[in-house]
């Protein structure tokens, strides 16, 4: 049943520490993937206001675009806000009135923090709340993944949908037809320590991850040795880093983060750039134990783990390179929906 009043939703973005790429087909079906990630206090937001007519409008603040279409109109994938249009088309009640959607996030598109997948999760959650549907977290994440990966044919992995839906620190396993989210009971001391020793750095460049992922997949299918080694190491490091967090071995976690970046660069030469290499090398010289690009690569955000007394030196060096240094906090809360009167 369609609800009344304004509905809102938010879904968190994530930091992926290790395992990225092992969630991209065909690796899960052939070898089984695993990713270690955690959600942070950066979000995508979606708001729905019912209309009296049978029109739907979608406004994206991030892309400064607006589209309109009728409830009964066929799906028109023309490159203009295709993600929200696909979500609406799949879930809309064609016997009900339309609505206005407003979408925004507090990071730039192409950030490497999983913003497009987070937005798809927020949209599915929003429409579920509006129509009074009952979906499990696995069903929400699975539907969001199907919309982006199958309906729209956008290449990529599955981890971001599950991270945004479930929230928190998770060790996520990927098989041919099954995803298992293992929530981690991370000590509050460890969460505080990570927030006090890690830096999030924006390179000032966004990237098209599908080109990088296509190259990575092509190399894996061709059984190129470096790609095989890199992906298999990613899976192993996700497990090792999980254990380090659970055992509160913080510096070991930081060192393993470095190993994860070295392994990630083996997967495709497109993952890094000269600018990223320079930033990483300078961060290490300033004292960072490890770090990596937070998404597929090529740009977006980088994250670094630094000894507490070196963190400010790393921040100063990144700022001197013209990069934007930000602090962040972790959040245990995933997708959230609520109703409001205005």
C-alpha positions as CSV (number, residue, x, y, z in Angstrom):
1,X,0.0,0.0,0.0
2,X,1.3,3.4,-1.0
3,X,2.1,5.6,2.0
4,X,1.3,9.3,2.5
5,X,3.6,12.1,3.2
6,X,7.3,12.7,2.5
7,X,9.6,9.8,2.8
8,X,13.4,10.1,3.1
9,X,16.3,7.6,3.0
10,X,20.0,7.7,3.5
11,X,22.7,5.1,2.9
12,X,26.3,5.3,4.0
13,X,29.4,5.2,1.9
14,X,32.2,2.7,2.6
15,X,35.9,2.3,2.8
16,X,37.0,-1.0,1.2
17,X,40.2,-2.2,2.9
18,X,41.0,-5.4,0.9
19,X,39.4,-7.8,-1.5
20,X,38.1,-5.4,-4.0
21,X,37.9,-7.1,-7.4
22,X,37.2,-10.5,-6.0
23,X,33.5,-9.5,-5.9
24,X,33.5,-8.9,-9.7
25,X,32.3,-11.7,-12.0
26,X,33.5,-14.2,-12.9
27,X,35.9,-14.4,-10.0
28,X,33.2,-15.2,-7.3
29,X,31.8,-18.1,-9.3
30,X,35.2,-19.5,-10.2
31,X,37.2,-19.0,-7.0
32,X,35.0,-17.3,-4.4
33,X,35.7,-13.7,-3.3
34,X,36.0,-11.9,0.0
35,X,36.0,-8.2,0.9
36,X,36.7,-6.4,4.1
37,X,35.0,-3.0,4.4
38,X,33.5,-0.5,6.8
39,X,30.9,2.3,6.4
40,X,31.7,5.9,7.2
41,X,29.7,9.0,8.0
42,X,29.3,10.1,4.4
43,X,26.0,9.5,2.8
44,X,23.7,9.5,-0.2
45,X,20.3,11.0,0.5
46,X,17.0,10.5,-1.3
47,X,13.6,12.1,-0.7
48,X,10.2,11.3,-2.1
49,X,7.2,13.7,-2.1
50,X,3.9,12.2,-3.5
51,X,2.1,14.0,-6.3
52,X,-1.6,14.2,-7.2
53,X,-1.0,13.5,-10.8
54,X,0.6,10.5,-12.6
55,X,4.0,12.2,-13.3
56,X,7.4,11.4,-11.8
57,X,10.2,14.0,-11.5
58,X,13.8,13.1,-10.5
59,X,16.2,15.9,-9.5
60,X,19.9,15.1,-8.9
61,X,21.8,17.8,-7.1
62,X,25.1,16.1,-7.7
63,X,24.7,16.1,-11.5
64,X,22.6,19.3,-11.6
65,X,20.0,17.4,-13.7
66,X,16.2,16.9,-13.7
67,X,14.1,14.5,-15.7
68,X,10.3,13.9,-15.8
69,X,8.3,11.1,-17.2
70,X,4.8,9.5,-16.8
71,X,4.0,6.6,-14.5
72,X,3.0,4.5,-17.5
73,X,5.9,5.6,-19.8
74,X,8.4,2.9,-20.9
75,X,11.9,3.0,-19.5
76,X,14.1,5.4,-21.5
77,X,17.8,4.7,-20.9
78,X,19.3,7.7,-22.7
79,X,22.2,8.4,-20.3
80,X,20.3,11.1,-18.3
81,X,19.9,9.9,-14.7
82,X,19.5,6.3,-15.8
83,X,20.2,4.9,-12.3
84,X,17.1,6.5,-10.6
85,X,15.0,6.0,-13.7
86,X,15.7,2.2,-13.6
87,X,14.9,2.0,-9.9
88,X,11.6,3.8,-10.4
89,X,10.7,1.7,-13.4
90,X,11.3,-1.6,-11.6
91,X,9.4,-0.7,-8.4
92,X,6.7,1.8,-9.3
93,X,3.1,1.0,-8.7
94,X,1.5,1.8,-12.1
95,X,-2.0,2.0,-10.5
96,X,-0.9,4.8,-8.1
97,X,-0.1,8.5,-8.5
98,X,3.4,9.8,-9.2
99,X,6.0,11.6,-7.0
100,X,8.9,13.9,-6.9
101,X,12.4,12.5,-6.1
102,X,15.3,14.6,-4.9
103,X,18.7,13.0,-4.7
104,X,22.0,14.3,-3.3
105,X,25.2,13.1,-1.6
106,X,28.0,14.7,0.4
107,X,30.8,13.4,-1.8
108,X,31.5,14.1,-5.6
109,X,30.4,11.4,-8.1
110,X,33.2,9.0,-8.9
111,X,34.7,9.3,-5.5
112,X,35.7,5.7,-5.1
113,X,33.5,5.4,-1.9
114,X,30.7,3.5,-3.6
115,X,28.4,6.5,-4.0
116,X,26.4,5.2,-7.0
117,X,25.7,1.9,-5.4
118,X,24.8,3.6,-2.1
119,X,22.4,5.8,-4.0
120,X,20.7,2.8,-5.6
121,X,20.3,1.2,-2.1
122,X,18.8,4.5,-0.8
123,X,16.4,4.5,-3.7
124,X,15.3,0.9,-3.2
125,X,14.8,1.6,0.5
126,X,12.9,4.8,-0.2
127,X,10.5,3.1,-2.7
128,X,10.1,0.2,-0.4
129,X,9.0,2.5,2.4
130,X,6.7,4.5,0.2
131,X,4.9,1.5,-1.1
132,X,4.9,-0.4,2.2
133,X,6.8,-3.3,0.9
134,X,8.6,-5.8,3.1
135,X,12.2,-6.6,1.9
136,X,15.1,-8.1,3.9
137,X,18.5,-6.4,3.9
138,X,19.7,-9.1,1.5
139,X,16.8,-8.5,-0.9
140,X,17.4,-4.8,-0.8
141,X,21.1,-5.2,-1.6
142,X,20.3,-7.8,-4.2
143,X,17.7,-5.7,-6.0
144,X,20.0,-2.6,-6.0
145,X,22.8,-4.8,-7.4
146,X,20.5,-6.2,-10.1
147,X,19.4,-2.7,-11.1
148,X,22.9,-1.4,-11.7
149,X,24.7,-4.5,-12.9
150,X,21.9,-6.3,-14.9
151,X,19.3,-3.7,-15.9
152,X,21.8,-1.0,-16.7
153,X,24.7,-3.3,-17.6
154,X,27.2,-1.2,-15.6
155,X,30.3,-3.3,-14.9
156,X,31.5,-3.6,-11.3
157,X,31.5,-5.6,-8.1
158,X,28.8,-6.4,-5.6
159,X,30.4,-5.3,-2.3
160,X,29.1,-1.7,-2.2
161,X,25.4,-2.6,-2.3
162,X,25.8,-4.9,0.8
163,X,28.0,-2.5,2.6
164,X,25.5,0.4,2.2
165,X,22.5,-1.8,3.2
166,X,24.0,-3.5,6.2
167,X,26.4,-0.8,7.5
168,X,29.3,-1.3,9.9
169,X,32.5,-3.4,9.6
170,X,31.8,-6.5,7.5
171,X,33.7,-9.4,6.0
172,X,31.6,-10.2,2.9
173,X,32.0,-13.5,1.0
174,X,30.9,-13.9,-2.6
175,X,30.1,-17.1,-4.4
176,X,28.4,-17.9,-7.7
177,X,24.8,-17.4,-6.5
178,X,25.3,-16.4,-2.9
179,X,26.5,-13.5,-0.8
180,X,27.2,-13.8,2.9
181,X,27.6,-10.7,5.1
182,X,29.6,-11.4,8.3
183,X,29.2,-8.5,10.7
184,X,32.4,-8.0,12.7
185,X,32.3,-7.2,16.5
186,X,35.1,-4.7,16.3
187,X,36.2,-3.3,19.7
188,X,35.2,0.3,20.4
189,X,38.9,0.9,21.2
190,X,39.8,-0.3,17.7
191,X,37.2,1.9,16.0
192,X,38.5,4.9,18.0
193,X,42.1,4.1,17.2
194,X,41.4,3.8,13.5
195,X,39.6,7.1,13.5
196,X,42.6,8.7,15.2
197,X,45.2,7.2,12.9
198,X,43.6,7.1,9.4
199,X,43.3,9.9,6.9
200,X,40.9,10.3,3.9
201,X,42.5,12.2,1.1
202,X,40.7,13.5,-2.0
203,X,42.8,13.5,-5.1
204,X,40.6,16.0,-6.9
205,X,40.0,13.6,-9.7
206,X,36.9,11.5,-10.3
207,X,37.1,8.4,-12.5
208,X,35.1,6.0,-14.6
209,X,35.5,2.8,-12.7
210,X,33.8,0.6,-15.4
211,X,36.8,1.0,-17.8
212,X,39.2,-0.1,-15.0
213,X,37.0,-3.0,-14.0
214,X,36.6,-4.1,-17.7
215,X,40.4,-4.2,-18.1
216,X,40.9,-6.0,-14.8
217,X,38.2,-8.6,-15.8
218,X,39.7,-9.1,-19.2
219,X,43.1,-9.8,-17.7
220,X,41.7,-12.3,-15.2
221,X,39.8,-14.1,-17.9
222,X,43.0,-14.2,-20.0
223,X,44.7,-15.7,-16.9
224,X,47.4,-13.1,-16.9
225,X,49.8,-14.0,-14.0
226,X,49.9,-10.6,-12.4
227,X,46.1,-10.3,-12.4
228,X,45.7,-13.8,-10.9
229,X,48.3,-13.1,-8.2
230,X,46.8,-9.7,-7.4
231,X,43.2,-11.0,-7.0
232,X,44.1,-14.0,-5.0
233,X,46.3,-11.9,-2.7
234,X,43.4,-9.5,-2.3
235,X,41.2,-12.3,-1.0
236,X,43.9,-13.6,1.4
237,X,44.6,-10.1,2.7
238,X,40.9,-9.4,3.4
239,X,41.0,-12.4,5.8
240,X,44.3,-11.4,7.4
241,X,43.2,-7.8,7.9
242,X,39.9,-9.0,9.4
243,X,41.9,-11.1,11.9
244,X,44.2,-8.1,12.7
245,X,41.2,-5.9,13.5
246,X,39.5,-8.5,15.7
247,X,42.8,-9.0,17.6
248,X,43.3,-5.2,17.9
249,X,46.6,-5.4,16.0
250,X,46.3,-1.9,14.6
251,X,49.8,-1.4,13.2
252,X,49.7,-4.9,11.6
253,X,46.4,-3.8,9.9
254,X,48.2,-0.7,8.6
255,X,51.0,-2.7,7.2
256,X,48.6,-5.1,5.6
257,X,46.8,-2.1,4.0
258,X,50.1,-1.4,2.2
259,X,50.3,-5.0,1.0
260,X,46.7,-4.7,-0.2
261,X,47.6,-1.7,-2.3
262,X,50.7,-3.5,-3.8
263,X,48.4,-6.4,-4.7
264,X,45.7,-4.2,-6.1
265,X,48.1,-2.5,-8.5
266,X,48.9,-5.9,-10.0
267,X,45.4,-6.4,-11.2
268,X,45.5,-3.7,-13.9
269,X,47.9,-0.9,-14.9
270,X,44.9,1.5,-15.0
271,X,44.4,1.3,-11.2
272,X,47.1,3.8,-10.4
273,X,48.3,7.1,-12.0
274,X,51.5,9.0,-11.7
275,X,49.7,11.5,-9.4
276,X,48.4,8.7,-7.2
277,X,51.9,7.0,-7.1
278,X,53.5,10.3,-6.1
279,X,51.0,10.9,-3.3
280,X,51.3,7.3,-2.0
281,X,55.1,7.5,-2.0
282,X,55.2,10.8,-0.3
283,X,52.7,9.6,2.4
284,X,54.9,6.6,3.1
285,X,58.0,8.8,3.3
286,X,56.1,11.0,5.8
287,X,55.3,8.0,8.0
288,X,52.2,6.3,6.7
289,X,52.3,2.5,7.2
290,X,49.9,1.8,4.4
291,X,47.2,3.2,2.3
292,X,45.2,2.6,-1.0
293,X,42.8,4.1,-3.4
294,X,39.3,3.5,-1.9
295,X,37.6,2.3,-5.1
296,X,38.4,0.7,-8.4
297,X,41.3,3.2,-9.0
298,X,42.3,6.0,-11.2
299,X,41.3,8.8,-8.9
300,X,38.8,9.7,-6.2
301,X,39.7,9.2,-2.6
302,X,42.8,7.6,-1.0
303,X,42.9,6.4,2.6
304,X,46.1,6.1,4.7
305,X,46.9,4.5,8.1
306,X,49.5,6.4,10.0
307,X,51.1,6.0,13.4
308,X,49.4,8.6,15.7
309,X,52.5,10.8,16.0
310,X,53.0,10.8,12.2
311,X,49.5,11.5,11.0
312,X,49.8,15.2,11.1
313,X,53.0,15.0,9.0
314,X,51.3,12.9,6.4
315,X,48.4,15.4,6.3
316,X,50.8,18.3,5.8
317,X,52.6,16.5,3.0
318,X,49.3,15.7,1.2
319,X,48.1,19.3,1.5
320,X,51.4,20.5,0.1
321,X,50.7,18.3,-3.0
322,X,47.4,20.1,-3.4
323,X,45.2,17.3,-2.2
324,X,42.3,17.7,0.2
325,X,42.7,16.0,3.6
326,X,39.6,15.2,5.6
327,X,38.9,13.3,8.8
328,X,36.0,10.9,9.0
329,X,34.2,8.6,11.5
330,X,32.8,5.1,11.1
331,X,29.2,4.3,11.4
332,X,27.5,1.0,12.3
333,X,24.2,2.0,10.8
334,X,23.3,1.0,7.2
335,X,20.3,2.0,5.1
336,X,17.9,4.2,7.1
337,X,14.4,5.4,6.0
338,X,11.9,7.7,7.7
339,X,8.8,9.7,7.2
340,X,8.4,13.5,7.7
341,X,5.7,16.0,7.3
342,X,7.7,18.4,5.1
